[in-house]
């Protein structure tokens, strides 16, 4: 029997992936680069998210 945290972690990763994809779409990157980033995030959810966080395009929104 599992401890039930696998589903919660999966939902957190999914939410972060959606947030990353939205930020990629808001960025000023070229369309081709946006498509590549989105494919990376979708095909490799956790690894793609980490790579995007380190090297991905930044959105136009300032914090």
CORHUJO-V469761 format. One line per field, one symbol per residue. ss: DSSP state (H for helix, E for strand, - for the rest). psi: psi as a letter, one per 20 degrees, with the letter a starting at -180 (. if undefined). burial: # if it has 9 or more other ideal C-beta (glycine too) atoms within 8 Angstrom, else .. A space follows every 10 residues. Layout:
ss = ???
psi = ???
burial = ???
//
This chain:
ss = ----HHHHHH HHHHHHHHHH HHHHHHE--- HHHHHHHHHH HHH-HHHHHH HHHHH---E- ---
psi = priiighghg hgggghgggg gghghirjqq gghggggggg hghmggghgg gghgjrqqri pq.
burial = .......... ..##.##..# #.##..#.#. ..##..##.# ##..#..##. ##...##... ...
//
